[in-house]
């Protein structure tokens, strides 16, 4: 049986653990199993909703903790019990929605494992998102800010799905408007996301490491996009997959093969198993 180099490895899901074909390569699953059998702890930290990621990590046979909504929510995989559940103050969520409305942006609100959207049901980007995540959105035709306020929604994340050429302009606008108060990031070519300040993947890594009494220097984090940046900065070793965006790679300690080439398996063998 192999020994352990680093006790905890945390991976992003989409674009990192999961291939562009929406599968986990067999050699990645084998490497995870070998690492766990040797005494390592493998966890997933994703921007997905908890309802979306739980079936995926259970199918991988993972146990322990999983982090969802960029780390805003942390839960026990087997029971689904919430260990940590953050979210926006109601007035903050309403303000964010009103700001997006003033710009004419479509709004997706994630509140207590439900997705509410102002996007038309036949919107191609939304349909693709629903297919990938396995989550059906609840459509709302009025002002999302009023809906959130009237229903006192406890929002874990607020997202705009935009065409790729509009991602950076919206991201830069929101950083200037809210960067000091909320977490503003993006996780895909069409997703610009806001979450509560301090609820990011870096804090999730620290929480999970603390839960298992593992020092930060004995952790490894793997990701592909800007929302993973706090996580690889917080880890003892931060890894970017080869398909990661270039601005993310610049902060990584190492670059592994792409998600389609099963790069997570290489990371486990190099940094996890002795």
LUMKOL-264830 format. One record per residue (C-alpha): residue in three letters; x, y, z. Coordinates in steps of 0.25 Angstrom, whole numbers. Layout:
REM LUMKOL-264830
<node><code>ALA</code><east>X</east><north>Y</north><up>Z</up></node>
...
//
This chain:
REM LUMKOL-264830
<node><code>UNK</code><east>0</east><north>0</north><up>0</up></node>
<node><code>UNK</code><east>5</east><north>14</north><up>-3</up></node>
<node><code>UNK</code><east>8</east><north>24</north><up>7</up></node>
<node><code>UNK</code><east>4</east><north>39</north><up>7</up></node>
<node><code>UNK</code><east>11</east><north>52</north><up>4</up></node>
<node><code>UNK</code><east>0</east><north>62</north><up>6</up></node>
<node><code>UNK</code><east>-12</east><north>57</north><up>15</up></node>
<node><code>UNK</code><east>-23</east><north>66</north><up>8</up></node>
<node><code>UNK</code><east>-26</east><north>68</north><up>-7</up></node>
<node><code>UNK</code><east>-37</east><north>77</north><up>-11</up></node>
<node><code>UNK</code><east>-42</east><north>78</north><up>-26</up></node>
<node><code>UNK</code><east>-51</east><north>87</north><up>-33</up></node>
<node><code>UNK</code><east>-61</east><north>79</north><up>-41</up></node>
<node><code>UNK</code><east>-65</east><north>85</north><up>-55</up></node>
<node><code>UNK</code><east>-53</east><north>87</north><up>-64</up></node>
<node><code>UNK</code><east>-44</east><north>80</north><up>-54</up></node>
<node><code>UNK</code><east>-49</east><north>67</north><up>-48</up></node>
<node><code>UNK</code><east>-60</east><north>66</north><up>-59</up></node>
<node><code>UNK</code><east>-56</east><north>65</north><up>-74</up></node>
<node><code>UNK</code><east>-62</east><north>74</north><up>-85</up></node>
<node><code>UNK</code><east>-70</east><north>61</north><up>-88</up></node>
<node><code>UNK</code><east>-76</east><north>62</north><up>-74</up></node>
<node><code>UNK</code><east>-69</east><north>49</north><up>-69</up></node>
<node><code>UNK</code><east>-59</east><north>46</north><up>-59</up></node>
<node><code>UNK</code><east>-48</east><north>38</north><up>-65</up></node>
<node><code>UNK</code><east>-46</east><north>24</north><up>-60</up></node>
<node><code>UNK</code><east>-31</east><north>26</north><up>-57</up></node>
<node><code>UNK</code><east>-35</east><north>38</north><up>-48</up></node>
<node><code>UNK</code><east>-45</east><north>30</north><up>-41</up></node>
<node><code>UNK</code><east>-35</east><north>19</north><up>-39</up></node>
<node><code>UNK</code><east>-25</east><north>29</north><up>-33</up></node>
<node><code>UNK</code><east>-35</east><north>35</north><up>-24</up></node>
<node><code>UNK</code><east>-38</east><north>21</north><up>-19</up></node>
<node><code>UNK</code><east>-23</east><north>18</north><up>-17</up></node>
<node><code>UNK</code><east>-21</east><north>31</north><up>-10</up></node>
<node><code>UNK</code><east>-33</east><north>29</north><up>0</up></node>
<node><code>UNK</code><east>-28</east><north>14</north><up>3</up></node>
<node><code>UNK</code><east>-15</east><north>20</north><up>6</up></node>
<node><code>UNK</code><east>-21</east><north>29</north><up>17</up></node>
<node><code>UNK</code><east>-23</east><north>42</north><up>9</up></node>
<node><code>UNK</code><east>-35</east><north>50</north><up>9</up></node>
<node><code>UNK</code><east>-40</east><north>55</north><up>-5</up></node>
<node><code>UNK</code><east>-51</east><north>66</north><up>-5</up></node>
<node><code>UNK</code><east>-58</east><north>74</north><up>-16</up></node>
<node><code>UNK</code><east>-61</east><north>89</north><up>-15</up></node>
<node><code>UNK</code><east>-70</east><north>94</north><up>-26</up></node>
<node><code>UNK</code><east>-78</east><north>106</north><up>-30</up></node>
<node><code>UNK</code><east>-90</east><north>97</north><up>-33</up></node>
<node><code>UNK</code><east>-102</east><north>96</north><up>-24</up></node>
<node><code>UNK</code><east>-102</east><north>85</north><up>-13</up></node>
<node><code>UNK</code><east>-113</east><north>78</north><up>-20</up></node>
<node><code>UNK</code><east>-105</east><north>77</north><up>-33</up></node>
<node><code>UNK</code><east>-92</east><north>72</north><up>-27</up></node>
<node><code>UNK</code><east>-97</east><north>62</north><up>-16</up></node>
<node><code>UNK</code><east>-101</east><north>52</north><up>-27</up></node>
<node><code>UNK</code><east>-87</east><north>53</north><up>-34</up></node>
<node><code>UNK</code><east>-78</east><north>52</north><up>-22</up></node>
<node><code>UNK</code><east>-87</east><north>40</north><up>-16</up></node>
<node><code>UNK</code><east>-85</east><north>33</north><up>-30</up></node>
<node><code>UNK</code><east>-70</east><north>34</north><up>-28</up></node>
<node><code>UNK</code><east>-71</east><north>27</north><up>-15</up></node>
<node><code>UNK</code><east>-66</east><north>40</north><up>-7</up></node>
<node><code>UNK</code><east>-70</east><north>42</north><up>8</up></node>
<node><code>UNK</code><east>-67</east><north>53</north><up>17</up></node>
<node><code>UNK</code><east>-69</east><north>67</north><up>13</up></node>
<node><code>UNK</code><east>-73</east><north>74</north><up>0</up></node>
<node><code>UNK</code><east>-73</east><north>89</north><up>-2</up></node>
<node><code>UNK</code><east>-83</east><north>96</north><up>-11</up></node>
<node><code>UNK</code><east>-87</east><north>110</north><up>-16</up></node>
<node><code>UNK</code><east>-72</east><north>114</north><up>-16</up></node>
<node><code>UNK</code><east>-71</east><north>109</north><up>-2</up></node>
<node><code>UNK</code><east>-83</east><north>117</north><up>4</up></node>
<node><code>UNK</code><east>-89</east><north>103</north><up>8</up></node>
<node><code>UNK</code><east>-81</east><north>91</north><up>13</up></node>
<node><code>UNK</code><east>-89</east><north>78</north><up>15</up></node>
<node><code>UNK</code><east>-87</east><north>63</north><up>19</up></node>
<node><code>UNK</code><east>-87</east><north>55</north><up>7</up></node>
<node><code>UNK</code><east>-94</east><north>43</north><up>12</up></node>
<node><code>UNK</code><east>-105</east><north>49</north><up>20</up></node>
<node><code>UNK</code><east>-106</east><north>63</north><up>13</up></node>
<node><code>UNK</code><east>-106</east><north>70</north><up>26</up></node>
<node><code>UNK</code><east>-101</east><north>84</north><up>26</up></node>
<node><code>UNK</code><east>-88</east><north>87</north><up>33</up></node>
<node><code>UNK</code><east>-87</east><north>101</north><up>29</up></node>
<node><code>UNK</code><east>-98</east><north>110</north><up>22</up></node>
<node><code>UNK</code><east>-95</east><north>124</north><up>18</up></node>
<node><code>UNK</code><east>-102</east><north>134</north><up>10</up></node>
<node><code>UNK</code><east>-105</east><north>148</north><up>7</up></node>
<node><code>UNK</code><east>-112</east><north>158</north><up>16</up></node>
<node><code>UNK</code><east>-126</east><north>161</north><up>10</up></node>
<node><code>UNK</code><east>-123</east><north>175</north><up>7</up></node>
<node><code>UNK</code><east>-110</east><north>172</north><up>0</up></node>
<node><code>UNK</code><east>-117</east><north>161</north><up>-9</up></node>
<node><code>UNK</code><east>-127</east><north>171</north><up>-13</up></node>
<node><code>UNK</code><east>-117</east><north>182</north><up>-16</up></node>
<node><code>UNK</code><east>-109</east><north>173</north><up>-24</up></node>
<node><code>UNK</code><east>-121</east><north>169</north><up>-32</up></node>
<node><code>UNK</code><east>-125</east><north>183</north><up>-34</up></node>
<node><code>UNK</code><east>-112</east><north>187</north><up>-39</up></node>
<node><code>UNK</code><east>-112</east><north>176</north><up>-49</up></node>
<node><code>UNK</code><east>-126</east><north>180</north><up>-53</up></node>
<node><code>UNK</code><east>-122</east><north>194</north><up>-56</up></node>
<node><code>UNK</code><east>-111</east><north>188</north><up>-66</up></node>
<node><code>UNK</code><east>-122</east><north>180</north><up>-73</up></node>
<node><code>UNK</code><east>-115</east><north>167</north><up>-68</up></node>
<node><code>UNK</code><east>-122</east><north>154</north><up>-67</up></node>
<node><code>UNK</code><east>-122</east><north>149</north><up>-52</up></node>
<node><code>UNK</code><east>-120</east><north>135</north><up>-46</up></node>
<node><code>UNK</code><east>-122</east><north>134</north><up>-31</up></node>
<node><code>UNK</code><east>-118</east><north>122</north><up>-23</up></node>
<node><code>UNK</code><east>-126</east><north>121</north><up>-10</up></node>
<node><code>UNK</code><east>-126</east><north>108</north><up>-1</up></node>
<node><code>UNK</code><east>-124</east><north>98</north><up>-12</up></node>
<node><code>UNK</code><east>-134</east><north>105</north><up>-22</up></node>
<node><code>UNK</code><east>-130</east><north>113</north><up>-35</up></node>
<node><code>UNK</code><east>-139</east><north>124</north><up>-39</up></node>
<node><code>UNK</code><east>-136</east><north>131</north><up>-52</up></node>
<node><code>UNK</code><east>-141</east><north>143</north><up>-60</up></node>
<node><code>UNK</code><east>-136</east><north>136</north><up>-73</up></node>
<node><code>UNK</code><east>-146</east><north>130</north><up>-83</up></node>
<node><code>UNK</code><east>-148</east><north>115</north><up>-82</up></node>
<node><code>UNK</code><east>-143</east><north>113</north><up>-96</up></node>
<node><code>UNK</code><east>-130</east><north>121</north><up>-94</up></node>
<node><code>UNK</code><east>-119</east><north>113</north><up>-100</up></node>
<node><code>UNK</code><east>-109</east><north>116</north><up>-90</up></node>
<node><code>UNK</code><east>-118</east><north>113</north><up>-78</up></node>
<node><code>UNK</code><east>-123</east><north>100</north><up>-85</up></node>
<node><code>UNK</code><east>-108</east><north>96</north><up>-86</up></node>
<node><code>UNK</code><east>-106</east><north>100</north><up>-71</up></node>
<node><code>UNK</code><east>-118</east><north>92</north><up>-67</up></node>
<node><code>UNK</code><east>-114</east><north>80</north><up>-75</up></node>
<node><code>UNK</code><east>-100</east><north>80</north><up>-69</up></node>
<node><code>UNK</code><east>-104</east><north>82</north><up>-54</up></node>
<node><code>UNK</code><east>-116</east><north>74</north><up>-54</up></node>
<node><code>UNK</code><east>-124</east><north>86</north><up>-48</up></node>
<node><code>UNK</code><east>-137</east><north>91</north><up>-54</up></node>
<node><code>UNK</code><east>-139</east><north>106</north><up>-52</up></node>
<node><code>UNK</code><east>-151</east><north>113</north><up>-46</up></node>
<node><code>UNK</code><east>-155</east><north>124</north><up>-56</up></node>
<node><code>UNK</code><east>-159</east><north>138</north><up>-51</up></node>
<node><code>UNK</code><east>-164</east><north>149</north><up>-61</up></node>
<node><code>UNK</code><east>-164</east><north>161</north><up>-52</up></node>
<node><code>UNK</code><east>-153</east><north>168</north><up>-44</up></node>
<node><code>UNK</code><east>-144</east><north>158</north><up>-37</up></node>
<node><code>UNK</code><east>-141</east><north>169</north><up>-26</up></node>
<node><code>UNK</code><east>-155</east><north>170</north><up>-23</up></node>
<node><code>UNK</code><east>-157</east><north>154</north><up>-23</up></node>
<node><code>UNK</code><east>-145</east><north>153</north><up>-13</up></node>
<node><code>UNK</code><east>-150</east><north>163</north><up>-4</up></node>
<node><code>UNK</code><east>-164</east><north>159</north><up>-3</up></node>
<node><code>UNK</code><east>-160</east><north>144</north><up>-1</up></node>
<node><code>UNK</code><east>-149</east><north>148</north><up>8</up></node>
<node><code>UNK</code><east>-140</east><north>138</north><up>1</up></node>
<node><code>UNK</code><east>-127</east><north>134</north><up>7</up></node>
<node><code>UNK</code><east>-118</east><north>134</north><up>-5</up></node>
<node><code>UNK</code><east>-105</east><north>127</north><up>-5</up></node>
<node><code>UNK</code><east>-100</east><north>132</north><up>-19</up></node>
<node><code>UNK</code><east>-105</east><north>142</north><up>-30</up></node>
<node><code>UNK</code><east>-101</east><north>139</north><up>-44</up></node>
<node><code>UNK</code><east>-102</east><north>145</north><up>-58</up></node>
<node><code>UNK</code><east>-101</east><north>136</north><up>-70</up></node>
<node><code>UNK</code><east>-96</east><north>145</north><up>-81</up></node>
<node><code>UNK</code><east>-90</east><north>143</north><up>-95</up></node>
<node><code>UNK</code><east>-74</east><north>141</north><up>-94</up></node>
<node><code>UNK</code><east>-71</east><north>155</north><up>-100</up></node>
<node><code>UNK</code><east>-79</east><north>161</north><up>-89</up></node>
<node><code>UNK</code><east>-73</east><north>154</north><up>-77</up></node>
<node><code>UNK</code><east>-61</east><north>162</north><up>-74</up></node>
<node><code>UNK</code><east>-69</east><north>176</north><up>-76</up></node>
<node><code>UNK</code><east>-79</east><north>171</north><up>-66</up></node>
<node><code>UNK</code><east>-68</east><north>165</north><up>-57</up></node>
<node><code>UNK</code><east>-60</east><north>178</north><up>-57</up></node>
<node><code>UNK</code><east>-73</east><north>186</north><up>-54</up></node>
<node><code>UNK</code><east>-77</east><north>178</north><up>-42</up></node>
<node><code>UNK</code><east>-63</east><north>177</north><up>-36</up></node>
<node><code>UNK</code><east>-63</east><north>193</north><up>-37</up></node>
<node><code>UNK</code><east>-77</east><north>193</north><up>-31</up></node>
<node><code>UNK</code><east>-76</east><north>182</north><up>-20</up></node>
<node><code>UNK</code><east>-62</east><north>177</north><up>-20</up></node>
<node><code>UNK</code><east>-60</east><north>182</north><up>-6</up></node>
<node><code>UNK</code><east>-73</east><north>176</north><up>0</up></node>
<node><code>UNK</code><east>-75</east><north>163</north><up>-7</up></node>
<node><code>UNK</code><east>-68</east><north>152</north><up>-14</up></node>
<node><code>UNK</code><east>-68</east><north>155</north><up>-29</up></node>
<node><code>UNK</code><east>-63</east><north>144</north><up>-39</up></node>
<node><code>UNK</code><east>-65</east><north>136</north><up>-51</up></node>
<node><code>UNK</code><east>-64</east><north>121</north><up>-53</up></node>
<node><code>UNK</code><east>-67</east><north>119</north><up>-68</up></node>
<node><code>UNK</code><east>-68</east><north>126</north><up>-81</up></node>
<node><code>UNK</code><east>-82</east><north>131</north><up>-78</up></node>
<node><code>UNK</code><east>-83</east><north>131</north><up>-63</up></node>
<node><code>UNK</code><east>-81</east><north>144</north><up>-54</up></node>
<node><code>UNK</code><east>-84</east><north>141</north><up>-40</up></node>
<node><code>UNK</code><east>-85</east><north>148</north><up>-26</up></node>
<node><code>UNK</code><east>-85</east><north>142</north><up>-13</up></node>
<node><code>UNK</code><east>-84</east><north>147</north><up>2</up></node>
<node><code>UNK</code><east>-71</east><north>153</north><up>6</up></node>
<node><code>UNK</code><east>-62</east><north>142</north><up>12</up></node>
<node><code>UNK</code><east>-70</east><north>131</north><up>6</up></node>
<node><code>UNK</code><east>-60</east><north>126</north><up>-5</up></node>
<node><code>UNK</code><east>-52</east><north>114</north><up>-8</up></node>
<node><code>UNK</code><east>-40</east><north>118</north><up>0</up></node>
<node><code>UNK</code><east>-49</east><north>119</north><up>13</up></node>
<node><code>UNK</code><east>-55</east><north>106</north><up>9</up></node>
<node><code>UNK</code><east>-41</east><north>99</north><up>8</up></node>
<node><code>UNK</code><east>-37</east><north>105</north><up>22</up></node>
<node><code>UNK</code><east>-51</east><north>100</north><up>28</up></node>
<node><code>UNK</code><east>-49</east><north>86</north><up>22</up></node>
<node><code>UNK</code><east>-34</east><north>85</north><up>26</up></node>
<node><code>UNK</code><east>-38</east><north>90</north><up>40</up></node>
<node><code>UNK</code><east>-49</east><north>79</north><up>41</up></node>
<node><code>UNK</code><east>-39</east><north>68</north><up>39</up></node>
<node><code>UNK</code><east>-28</east><north>75</north><up>47</up></node>
<node><code>UNK</code><east>-19</east><north>76</north><up>35</up></node>
<node><code>UNK</code><east>-9</east><north>88</north><up>34</up></node>
<node><code>UNK</code><east>-10</east><north>96</north><up>22</up></node>
<node><code>UNK</code><east>4</east><north>93</north><up>17</up></node>
<node><code>UNK</code><east>-1</east><north>78</north><up>16</up></node>
<node><code>UNK</code><east>-12</east><north>82</north><up>6</up></node>
<node><code>UNK</code><east>-13</east><north>82</north><up>-9</up></node>
<node><code>UNK</code><east>-23</east><north>89</north><up>-17</up></node>
<node><code>UNK</code><east>-26</east><north>87</north><up>-32</up></node>
<node><code>UNK</code><east>-34</east><north>97</north><up>-41</up></node>
<node><code>UNK</code><east>-36</east><north>103</north><up>-55</up></node>
<node><code>UNK</code><east>-43</east><north>117</north><up>-53</up></node>
<node><code>UNK</code><east>-43</east><north>130</north><up>-46</up></node>
<node><code>UNK</code><east>-53</east><north>125</north><up>-35</up></node>
<node><code>UNK</code><east>-42</east><north>114</north><up>-31</up></node>
<node><code>UNK</code><east>-31</east><north>125</north><up>-29</up></node>
<node><code>UNK</code><east>-34</east><north>127</north><up>-14</up></node>
<node><code>UNK</code><east>-33</east><north>112</north><up>-12</up></node>
<node><code>UNK</code><east>-20</east><north>110</north><up>-18</up></node>
<node><code>UNK</code><east>-14</east><north>122</north><up>-11</up></node>
<node><code>UNK</code><east>-19</east><north>116</north><up>2</up></node>
<node><code>UNK</code><east>-14</east><north>102</north><up>0</up></node>
<node><code>UNK</code><east>0</east><north>97</north><up>3</up></node>
<node><code>UNK</code><east>2</east><north>94</north><up>-12</up></node>
<node><code>UNK</code><east>-7</east><north>100</north><up>-23</up></node>
<node><code>UNK</code><east>-9</east><north>93</north><up>-36</up></node>
<node><code>UNK</code><east>-15</east><north>98</north><up>-50</up></node>
<node><code>UNK</code><east>-20</east><north>88</north><up>-60</up></node>
<node><code>UNK</code><east>-14</east><north>90</north><up>-74</up></node>
<node><code>UNK</code><east>-28</east><north>95</north><up>-79</up></node>
<node><code>UNK</code><east>-29</east><north>106</north><up>-68</up></node>
<node><code>UNK</code><east>-30</east><north>121</north><up>-72</up></node>
<node><code>UNK</code><east>-16</east><north>127</north><up>-73</up></node>
<node><code>UNK</code><east>-19</east><north>137</north><up>-62</up></node>
<node><code>UNK</code><east>-21</east><north>126</north><up>-53</up></node>
<node><code>UNK</code><east>-9</east><north>118</north><up>-57</up></node>
<node><code>UNK</code><east>0</east><north>130</north><up>-53</up></node>
<node><code>UNK</code><east>-3</east><north>127</north><up>-38</up></node>
<node><code>UNK</code><east>-1</east><north>112</north><up>-39</up></node>
<node><code>UNK</code><east>11</east><north>105</north><up>-33</up></node>
<node><code>UNK</code><east>10</east><north>94</north><up>-44</up></node>
<node><code>UNK</code><east>2</east><north>91</north><up>-56</up></node>
<node><code>UNK</code><east>-4</east><north>77</north><up>-58</up></node>
<node><code>UNK</code><east>-10</east><north>71</north><up>-71</up></node>
<node><code>UNK</code><east>-24</east><north>75</north><up>-75</up></node>
<node><code>UNK</code><east>-37</east><north>71</north><up>-69</up></node>
<node><code>UNK</code><east>-39</east><north>62</north><up>-82</up></node>
<node><code>UNK</code><east>-25</east><north>56</north><up>-80</up></node>
<node><code>UNK</code><east>-29</east><north>52</north><up>-65</up></node>
<node><code>UNK</code><east>-19</east><north>62</north><up>-59</up></node>
<node><code>UNK</code><east>-25</east><north>60</north><up>-45</up></node>
<node><code>UNK</code><east>-19</east><north>46</north><up>-46</up></node>
<node><code>UNK</code><east>-5</east><north>52</north><up>-48</up></node>
<node><code>UNK</code><east>-6</east><north>61</north><up>-37</up></node>
<node><code>UNK</code><east>-10</east><north>50</north><up>-27</up></node>
<node><code>UNK</code><east>1</east><north>42</north><up>-31</up></node>
<node><code>UNK</code><east>11</east><north>53</north><up>-31</up></node>
<node><code>UNK</code><east>7</east><north>61</north><up>-18</up></node>
<node><code>UNK</code><east>-2</east><north>51</north><up>-11</up></node>
<node><code>UNK</code><east>4</east><north>37</north><up>-11</up></node>
<node><code>UNK</code><east>18</east><north>35</north><up>-6</up></node>
//
